[in-house]
Amino acid sequence: MSFAPITHIFKVLGLSAVALVCATGLASADTTQELKDKAEIESLIYCYARGADTIGSGKTQSDPEAAGFAILKTCFTDNATFGVWPVGMPFDREAFPSRTGSKPPAVIVEGTVSWASSINAAFRGAGGVGYDFVQHLLSNVHVDVKGNDGKLSAYLVSTHIIQGEQPFSPSRCHQQSNGTYSLRVKKIGGTWKVTSLDLTQIAYDIITESGAGCAAPAATQ
């Protein structure tokens, strides 16, 4: 039986160790970049929530639409598209529903500025007086990333409030929306931006109401 010279064994082990360290370093760098990308993509849905909630804050914003759009434009491309399946409308799946299949969205809004206007119109028209506050709570956030493209889905619980007339009085209107957001995103010039957002709404209910309630007053003739 012959044995390789001990110096040869050490050389082989040394080269193997170097190769292992290099491979581990590359894998670590890839993992670090992926984690960084996923964290940046996840921040986009919270950016959206802040923008939408700002538009919903009729009590604290002199121009809710402008204030909310100023936030939304930091996380969406100018030509982003927005698809909506309102409650009761069928969709083929909750996350990333098909826009072109047999169950398309009720509406597709083109452009972030148009979407901000659409949100504002809906929020300001609530109950004939507009919501005082809106809060989006997001959970079950899931992110996939491949190169410069990514996807995100998240569950939505959105609270909509028209306050009572007096301090400490019950809310005139407390509504809640549930559903799923699906975002497609792209890294542009080193920055992640949302290129499309879809909302599949599974519930939109009155939780409590008092006084004039949640319904808008009848239009005058």
N, C-alpha and C positions, 0 to 999 in steps of 0.2 A: 504494500500500500504506500502510495506517495502522498506527500502533503505539499500544498503550495507554500512558497516562502511566506513567512509571517509578514514581511514588508508588503508583499503583493496583496495579502488579505486586508491589511490596513488601508492600502490605496483604494481597493475596491469599496470597502466600507466607507471610506471618506468621500469618494465620488457619489456613492448612493445617498449618503447623508446630505451632501450638497444638493443633489437632485431633489430629494424629498423636501428640503427647506425651500428651494425655489418653487416647486410645485405648490407647496402649502402657501407660500407667499402670494402666488398668483391667484389661487383659489380664494384666499382671504381678501385680496383686493377686489375680485369679482363680487364676492358676497357683500363686502362693504358698500360697493357702488349700487348693488341691487337694493340693499336695505335703505340707502340714501334716496334712491329713486322712489321706492315704495312710500317712504315717509313724506316725500314731497308731493307725490300723487294723492296720498290720503289728505294732506292739508287742503287740497282743492275743494273737497266736498264741504269742509268746514268754512272755507272762504265763501262758498255758495250760500251756506246757511247764514253767515253773517250779513251777506248782501241782501238776501231775501228778508231777513228779520229787520234789517234797517229800513227797507221799504215798508214793512208792516208796522213800524213804530210811528204811528200818527201823533202820539203825544209828545215825542221828544225830538222830532225832526221837522224843521220848517219846510223842507222840500225832500220828502222821503225818497222819491224816485231818483233824484239826482244823487243823493247821498248813497243809496244802495247801488246804483250803477257805478259809482266811483270805486266801489269794492269789487263788483262783479267783473269789471273790465281788467282787473289785475289777474284774474284766474281763468278767464275765458278768451278765446280768440274772438275777433270782431265778428266773424261770419259763422260762429257756432250755431248749431241748430238744436231745437228743443221740441221733443215729442211728448204728448200728454194723452194718457188713457184715463179719463176721469172715472170715478167710482161707478160701478155697474157696467162699464164698457168692457167687452171681452178682449183679452190679449192671449198670445200663445204661451208666454212664460213671464214670470214676474221680473226677472233680471234679463236685460238685453232683449226685449221683445222685438219681433220683426216689424219694421215699419212698412214693408212692402208685401206682406203675406195676406192671408184672408182676414186678419184681424188688425188692421192698421190703426194708428192713433187717431183721435178725434181731430187733432190739430198738430201741425208742425210749424213752429215759429222760427223764422230765419233771422239771425243776428242778435247779438247780446243786448243792444240798445232796444230792440223791439220786444225782447223778452222782459226787460226791466219795465217797460211801459205796460205790458200785459199783466205782470204781477201787480203793479201799482193800481191799474184799473180794477182788478178783482178785489184787492184789499181795501181800496178807498170806497168801493161801492157796498161793502158789507153792512147790512142792517140799515142802509140809507145814510149812515154816518161814517162808516169806515172803521176798521179795527184800530184799537188803541195800541195793542202790542201783538206781536207774533213771535213764537219761539220754535225753532226747529231742533229736535233732539235726534241724533243719529247713532245707530248701533250696527253690529254685525258687518263692519266695514271689511270688504275683501278686495285686495288689489292683485292684479296680474300685470307683469311688465315684460316686454320683449323688445330689446333694443331701445329705439326712440318712440315706441308705441306702448300704450298701456290701457287697462280697463279697471274700473272700480264699480262695485255695487254696495249699497248700504240700505238698511231699513230706516224708515222715516216715521217719526211721531211729531206732528206739528200742531202746536196749540195756538188758537186764535181767540183774542179777548176784546170785547167791548166792555169797559168798566161800568160799574154802577154810578148813579148820579152823585152819591155822597161818599165821603171816606168811610171805610169799613163796611160799606153796603155790598151785597152780593153782586157778582158780575151780571151785567145785563145779558151778555152772551158769552158762553164758553164753548167753543167748538174744537174738535180734534180730527185731524187727518192722519191716516196710516197708509203706508205704501212702500215702494222700493224705488230708489234712484239708481240709474245706470249711466255711468260716464265713460266716454271714450276720450282718451287724452293723448297728446303728442308733445315730445320735447322739441321745442323750437328755439334755436339760438341758445341752447343750454338751459332753457326754462320750460317747465311742464305747464301746458295749458289745456283746458277742456275744449274739445272740438264738437262734442254733442252730449246732450243730457236727455234721458228719457225718464218719465215718471209714470209708474203703474200704481194707481190709487185703489186700495181695497176697501177703504172706509172713509166716510166724512160725516161725522155725527155731532149733534148737539149734546153736550155733556150736561150743562145746566143753562137755564135762562130765567130772567126775571124782568119785571117791568115791560118795556116795549119788546124785549126778546131779540132774537137773531134775525127775524124776517125784515126785509126792507119794506118801508111804507109803500102803499099803492101810489102809482103815478097819478098826478093831478091832470085833469083834462083841460 
